[in-house]
Amino acid sequence: MSAMGETGLLPELRLRRGEEQRIEGGHPWVFSNEVDTGATPLAAFAPGARVRVVSARDRFLGYAYVNPHALICARILGRDPQHPPSRGLLVHRLQVALALRERFHPRPYYRLVFGESDGLPGLVLDRYGDLIVGQASTAGMDALADDVVAAVRRVLPIGQFVWKNDGGARELENLPERVTADTGEVPADVSVEADGLRCHAPLASGQKTGWFYDQAANRRALVRYVAGRRVLDVFSYVGAWGLAAAAAGASEVLCVDASATALAAAARSAADNGLQLATQRGDAFDVLTALHAAGERFDVVILDPPAFIKRRRQIPKGEAAYRRLNQLGLQLLARDGILVSCSCSYHLAPESLLAAIQKAARHTGRFVQVLECGGQAPDHPVHPAIPETRYLKAFFCRAVPE
């Protein structure tokens, strides 16, 4: 029987008195210290089990799945008491998510599901034509893997579904890492259509699901700054920013990344699109230092690093890293240059990234003007009750001598 087959009356997860307010306000997470463990011991539940969440006064709050070993011990799947979790619920959520993406994506290349923001906590689905790549980051969603694939196949005419479950988030839920395909072997790479370009990204050995759709809107904003300019794309991965710049008429593009595989994909994409793009492998901080020592200058510098801050305790060290990175970037800018500075660290507030840019500017004798502020693309919608779903920051800055 399916993991989301007939449910009957699901067991109860009871909250302590007064702990229901946040859930009633629309937040889908239940923390372990909010549970009345005397009435409903967490240890009695298997990871991934589905429950009815109720208040201390027996008020129904929602259906959820549980992981007794995680700090976030339950995540709400639905709030209608007449509709317990089922494969039909997954199909409905997918149809609603698809309707949003089809409003602004004429071609099937986008993030189809963005976890809690699409009512499917712990699930990410990216679409690459007839290929879907998924990530399940929670025990509850991992237990529903077969139902997710079946629901996707009911909603979309796909050829293959790949689970790319090798992210660090699974560690928090005591889940093993694995990469599997429901038909055939896991593809070595994926092909992406991005604003008229055909691009390539490693899948089996690559980051996340292969491509970063969240920066799509910011990459479109870049094109008005690069025509005839010399562009440096730092932490380029597969060169998405650099390819966009080259296609928009940049005179030169240099992509810097530590991964030879990623840079090879960038070079392949450039060749397939008839574009010129140079690559340099190495640690970004070391390469930027060497470029500065060599007297190199660029009209546009793009800094799109991985998250330097993954835990709150890493904030001081991470802020120092962002400040140093922006200082190195500013040192390489021509007199009237454009700095694009990004962060995907949720724990780095936008004003903190701006402060890092400003401190770097003061250190390098630059006056910085913020021209545009960007965030994640609309296929990564923000859940109003979950600040963590608003994570991406991008500042387009003009830097001139003081």
C-alpha positions in Angstrom: 0.0 0.0 0.0 1.1 3.6 -0.7 2.8 5.5 2.2 -0.2 7.9 1.9 -2.9 5.3 1.4 -5.9 5.0 3.7 -5.1 6.8 6.9 -8.0 6.0 9.3 -7.9 8.0 12.4 -4.3 9.3 12.8 -2.7 9.3 16.2 -2.7 12.5 18.2 0.2 14.9 18.9 -0.8 17.2 21.7 0.7 20.6 22.4 1.3 22.1 25.7 -1.1 24.8 27.0 -0.6 28.1 25.1 1.7 26.7 22.4 -0.9 26.7 19.7 -0.9 30.4 18.9 2.0 30.3 16.4 0.4 27.3 14.6 -2.9 29.1 14.5 -1.2 32.1 13.0 -0.2 30.0 10.0 3.3 28.7 10.9 3.7 25.1 9.9 6.4 24.0 12.3 6.0 22.4 15.7 9.1 22.4 18.0 9.8 19.6 20.4 9.6 21.8 23.5 6.0 22.7 22.5 4.7 19.1 22.7 3.0 17.8 25.8 5.2 14.7 26.0 3.4 13.4 29.0 0.2 13.0 27.0 1.8 12.2 23.7 5.5 11.1 24.1 7.5 11.9 21.0 9.5 8.6 21.5 6.3 6.8 20.6 6.3 8.0 17.0 8.5 6.6 14.2 10.3 9.2 12.0 7.9 10.2 9.2 4.7 9.1 11.0 1.6 11.2 10.3 -0.4 12.7 13.2 -3.3 15.0 14.1 -1.9 18.0 15.9 -4.3 19.2 18.6 -4.1 22.0 21.3 -4.2 21.3 25.0 -8.0 22.0 24.8 -8.5 19.4 22.0 -8.8 21.9 19.2 -7.7 20.5 15.9 -4.7 22.4 14.5 -3.7 20.3 11.4 -2.3 17.1 10.0 1.5 16.8 10.2 4.3 14.4 9.9 6.7 13.8 12.8 10.4 13.3 13.5 10.9 12.7 17.2 14.7 13.1 16.8 14.6 16.6 15.3 14.2 20.1 16.9 11.4 20.8 14.5 9.5 17.6 15.5 6.4 18.1 13.3 5.5 20.0 10.1 1.9 20.7 9.1 0.8 19.2 5.8 -2.8 20.4 5.9 -5.3 22.2 8.1 -8.7 20.9 6.8 -9.9 18.2 9.2 -11.9 16.7 6.3 -8.8 16.1 4.2 -6.1 14.0 5.9 -2.8 13.5 4.1 -3.2 11.5 0.9 -1.7 11.2 -2.5 -4.6 13.3 -3.7 -3.4 16.1 -1.4 0.0 15.9 -3.0 -1.5 16.1 -6.5 -3.5 19.2 -5.5 -0.5 21.0 -4.0 1.5 20.2 -7.2 -1.3 21.6 -9.4 -1.4 24.8 -7.4 2.4 25.1 -7.6 2.4 24.4 -11.3 -0.2 27.1 -12.0 2.0 29.7 -10.4 5.1 28.7 -12.4 3.2 28.6 -15.7 2.2 32.2 -15.2 5.7 33.5 -15.9 7.6 30.5 -17.4 6.7 29.8 -21.0 9.3 26.9 -21.0 9.5 24.1 -18.4 12.6 25.2 -16.6 12.0 26.4 -13.0 11.6 25.5 -9.4 8.3 23.6 -9.2 8.1 23.2 -5.5 9.7 25.3 -2.8 9.0 23.5 0.4 6.7 25.1 3.0 6.1 28.0 0.6 4.2 25.6 -1.6 2.5 23.7 1.3 4.9 20.7 0.9 7.4 21.1 3.8 10.8 19.5 3.3 10.4 19.1 -0.4 12.2 20.8 -3.3 11.4 20.0 -6.9 13.3 21.5 -9.9 12.1 21.0 -13.5 14.4 20.6 -16.4 12.1 19.9 -19.3 10.9 16.3 -18.9 13.3 15.7 -16.0 12.3 16.4 -12.4 15.1 16.6 -9.7 13.8 16.4 -6.1 15.3 16.8 -2.7 13.6 15.6 0.5 15.2 17.1 3.5 12.9 15.7 6.3 12.1 12.3 7.5 8.4 12.9 6.8 8.9 13.8 3.2 11.5 11.1 2.7 8.8 8.6 3.8 6.5 10.0 1.1 9.1 9.7 -1.7 7.1 7.1 -3.7 3.9 9.1 -3.4 5.7 12.3 -4.5 6.9 10.6 -7.7 3.5 9.1 -8.4 1.8 12.5 -7.8 4.3 14.3 -10.1 3.7 11.8 -12.8 -0.1 12.4 -12.5 0.4 16.1 -12.9 3.2 16.3 -15.5 4.3 14.3 -18.6 7.8 13.7 -17.3 10.4 11.2 -18.5 12.5 10.7 -15.4 12.5 11.6 -11.7 15.8 11.9 -9.8 16.1 12.1 -6.1 19.2 14.2 -5.3 19.2 13.5 -1.6 22.8 14.4 -0.7 22.4 17.7 1.0 23.5 18.6 4.5 20.0 19.3 5.7 19.3 15.6 5.8 21.9 15.2 8.6 19.7 17.2 10.9 17.0 14.6 10.5 19.3 11.6 10.7 18.7 10.7 7.0 21.2 8.9 4.8 22.5 10.6 1.6 21.6 9.0 -1.7 21.1 9.9 -5.3 18.6 7.7 -7.2 16.5 7.7 -10.4 13.1 6.0 -10.9 14.0 5.0 -14.5 17.5 4.1 -15.6 20.7 5.7 -14.3 21.1 9.1 -12.8 22.1 11.6 -15.6 25.6 13.0 -15.3 24.3 16.5 -16.1 21.2 18.5 -16.8 20.4 20.9 -19.7 18.7 24.2 -18.8 17.1 26.9 -20.9 17.8 30.3 -19.3 16.7 33.4 -21.1 17.4 32.0 -24.5 20.6 30.2 -23.6 21.1 26.5 -23.5 23.2 25.7 -20.5 24.7 22.7 -18.8 25.2 21.8 -15.2 26.5 18.6 -13.5 23.8 16.7 -11.7 25.2 13.5 -10.2 28.3 15.2 -8.9 27.0 18.8 -8.8 25.6 21.2 -6.2 21.9 21.1 -5.1 19.8 20.0 -8.0 22.3 21.1 -10.6 21.2 24.7 -11.4 20.4 27.7 -9.3 17.0 29.0 -10.4 16.7 31.4 -7.5 19.1 34.0 -9.1 17.2 34.2 -12.4 15.6 37.6 -11.8 18.9 39.1 -10.7 20.7 37.7 -13.7 18.2 39.4 -15.9 18.8 42.7 -14.0 22.5 42.3 -14.7 22.3 42.6 -18.5 21.8 46.4 -18.5 25.2 46.9 -16.8 27.5 44.8 -18.9 27.5 45.7 -22.6 31.0 46.4 -23.7 32.3 45.8 -20.2 34.9 43.5 -18.7 33.1 41.2 -16.3 34.4 39.0 -13.4 32.1 36.3 -12.1 33.3 35.0 -8.7 32.1 31.7 -7.2 30.7 31.3 -10.7 29.9 27.6 -10.4 28.6 26.7 -13.9 28.8 30.3 -15.1 25.2 31.4 -15.1 26.0 35.0 -14.3 29.0 35.0 -16.7 27.0 33.5 -19.6 24.2 36.0 -19.1 26.8 38.8 -19.3 28.5 37.4 -22.4 25.1 37.1 -24.1 24.3 40.7 -23.2 27.5 41.9 -25.0 30.2 42.0 -22.3 33.6 42.5 -23.9 35.3 39.9 -21.7 34.1 37.5 -19.1 36.2 35.6 -16.5 34.6 32.9 -14.3 36.3 31.9 -11.1 35.4 28.8 -9.2 37.1 26.0 -7.2 35.3 23.2 -9.2 36.9 22.0 -12.5 33.7 20.2 -13.3 31.6 23.3 -12.9 34.0 25.4 -15.0 34.0 22.7 -17.7 30.2 23.0 -17.8 30.5 26.8 -18.1 32.9 26.5 -21.0 30.7 23.9 -22.7 27.7 26.2 -22.4 29.6 29.1 -23.8 30.7 27.1 -26.8 27.2 25.8 -27.5 25.9 29.3 -27.5 28.7 30.8 -29.6 29.9 32.9 -26.6 33.4 33.8 -25.4 34.1 33.0 -21.7 37.4 32.4 -19.8 37.7 30.4 -16.7 40.1 30.2 -13.8 40.1 27.5 -11.2 41.1 28.2 -7.6 40.0 29.4 -4.2 38.1 32.6 -4.8 39.9 34.6 -2.1 43.3 33.5 -3.4 42.4 34.2 -7.0 41.0 37.7 -6.2 44.2 38.5 -4.3 46.4 37.3 -7.2 44.3 39.3 -9.7 44.7 42.4 -7.7 48.5 41.9 -7.3 48.7 41.5 -11.1 47.0 44.9 -11.6 43.8 43.5 -13.2 40.7 45.6 -13.3 37.1 44.8 -14.2 34.1 47.0 -15.0 31.7 44.6 -13.3 32.4 42.2 -10.4 29.8 39.7 -9.4 30.2 38.0 -6.0 27.8 35.1 -5.5 29.3 32.9 -2.8 27.9 29.9 -1.0 26.4 30.5 2.4 29.1 31.6 4.7 26.6 31.4 7.6 24.6 28.2 8.1 24.1 28.5 11.9 23.5 31.5 14.1 26.7 30.9 15.9 28.6 31.4 12.7 27.4 35.0 12.2 30.5 36.9 13.4 32.9 34.7 11.4 30.6 34.8 8.4 30.2 38.6 8.5 34.0 39.0 8.4 34.2 36.7 5.4 31.5 38.8 3.5 33.4 41.9 4.4 36.7 40.5 3.2 35.2 39.2 0.0 33.6 42.5 -0.9 36.8 44.3 -0.1 38.7 42.1 -2.6 36.0 42.6 -5.2 36.1 46.4 -4.8 39.8 46.4 -5.2 39.4 44.9 -8.6 36.8 47.4 -9.8 37.6 50.0 -12.4 37.1 53.7 -11.4 33.4 53.7 -12.1 32.5 50.1 -11.7 29.5 47.9 -10.8 29.7 45.5 -7.8 27.0 42.9 -7.6 27.2 41.4 -4.1 25.0 38.5 -3.1 24.3 36.3 -0.1 22.2 33.2 0.3 22.8 33.1 4.1 19.4 33.5 5.8 21.2 34.4 9.0 22.9 37.4 7.3 20.3 40.2 7.4 20.2 42.4 4.3 21.4 45.4 6.4 24.3 43.3 7.6 25.4 42.6 4.0 25.1 46.3 3.2 27.2 47.1 6.3 29.8 44.6 5.0 29.8 46.4 1.6 30.1 49.8 3.2 33.0 48.8 5.5 34.8 47.3 2.5 34.2 50.5 0.6 35.6 52.6 3.3 38.7 50.4 3.5 39.3 50.7 -0.2 38.6 54.4 -0.4 35.4 54.0 -2.5 32.0 55.7 -2.4 29.3 53.2 -3.0 25.8 53.9 -4.3 23.2 51.1 -4.2 21.3 51.0 -7.5 19.1 48.0 -7.1 18.2 45.4 -4.5 17.2 41.9 -5.6 16.0 38.7 -4.0 15.0 35.2 -5.0 12.9 34.7 -8.2 9.1 34.2 -8.0 9.4 30.5 -8.3 10.9 30.6 -4.8 7.9 32.3 -3.1 8.2 33.6 0.5 6.0 32.2 3.2 4.8 35.2 5.2 5.0 33.3 8.5 8.5 31.8 7.9 11.3 34.3 7.6 13.7 31.5 6.6 12.0 31.3 3.2 13.3 34.8 2.4 17.0 34.1 2.2 18.5 35.6 -1.0 20.0 39.1 -1.1 21.6 40.8 -4.1 22.8 44.4 -4.2 23.8 46.2 -7.4 26.2 48.9 -6.4 28.1 51.6 -8.2 31.6 52.2 -6.8 33.5 55.4 -7.5 36.6 56.9 -5.9 35.9 59.2 -2.9 
